[in-house]
Amino acid sequence: MLKGKTVILGVCGGIAAYKAAALCSKLVQAGAKVRVIMTESAAKLVQPLTFQALSKYHVIVDAFEENDPSVITHVDVADSADLVIIAPATANMIGKMANGIADDMLSTTMLVTQAPILVAPAMNVHMYVHPAVQANMRTLEQRGAYYVEPGVGLLACGYVGKGRLAEPEEIVAAAQQLLERLADRPLAGKRVLVTAGGTVERIDPVRYLTNDSSGKMGFAVAEAARELGAEVTVVAARTSAAAPAGVELVKVESALEMQEEVLSRYAWADVAVMAAAVADYRPVQQEEQKIKKSADTLTLELVKNPDILMELGERKNGQLLIGFAAETENVEANALSKLKRKNCDLLVANDVSAEGAGFGTDTNIITIYGPEGFSLPLPLAAKHEAALRLMRLAAEMLELKTKGQAE
């Protein structure tokens, strides 16, 4: 995957900069065109001439170095890149990238490039786990950056712990895998709307009705759709999992709020995946003040919530509609009934009482049902893997639908 690709190798001023020379050599051996940008600190540790000899290209250090008057160097280099690798990535450079600081050639180029960025951190173990560094790394991840985890071992500072730059072979392998994954994007150009989490129906300011949904499956679907190239919007209610990076997140609380946000975006979507656990009922009246304990019993009057999935099925106008069914018995019968009643194209069902398939777990056991008796059972797997299989199937169905319309 690296053959013929242009790779920007950003070398920062950590002692591990010497390893970047071996990384540059291995990237060139893999067929990549490597453009090296060094910080001034890195150039004090390893001479730019070393990278020039290995890459066969001029090494850029000075932000004001403009050898070709027909182009702006940092823009030209950034636009040419198929991949950016920052190795070693120091805490300083990670902080600059996270906060949009552009005070040298490398950080300025990072604000311009549209290429995927692979970050290989290297620093003191205490620096690596510092809350500020971890927060900056999460920020970059949420914006779509990828990481090669540092190794554990003896560091140059004398400490033993996590912070060693990954070996050049590991970074090259990670780059290959990343490019392979990004090349496989059957949902490129498509827009996917996902719901996640469990809705909250307020009884009073401190009490509510909800369910055990963590949002993990919905977020896994959103992440899988993004990885396959889609533009993704997630409408999320109460969740206990972190939202995936690179998606638009719309936070709601109740079923009525979710209904409003989903319906307003439905026409935009090519695929709608309703993975949220929406409450079937809500209190008729939400008290303005906390209900005080007085009588021995308390009766709540509930009213049925709107059926968002059914509304989408009725309004469907070319969208691929995917529903979810969390069951505890008669899974297949209930799933097939829901598939038909709600006019879904696919229905994902699972028995939430089964070990490894319930709410809050990182794994799932699902069966995907479709038209004309289609049934695809998937064994116990990570929710992300199950979500990838589902979204690949969605991509296949969209392609078939497009071909059918063309014919």
Disulfide bonds with the S-S distance in Angstrom:
none
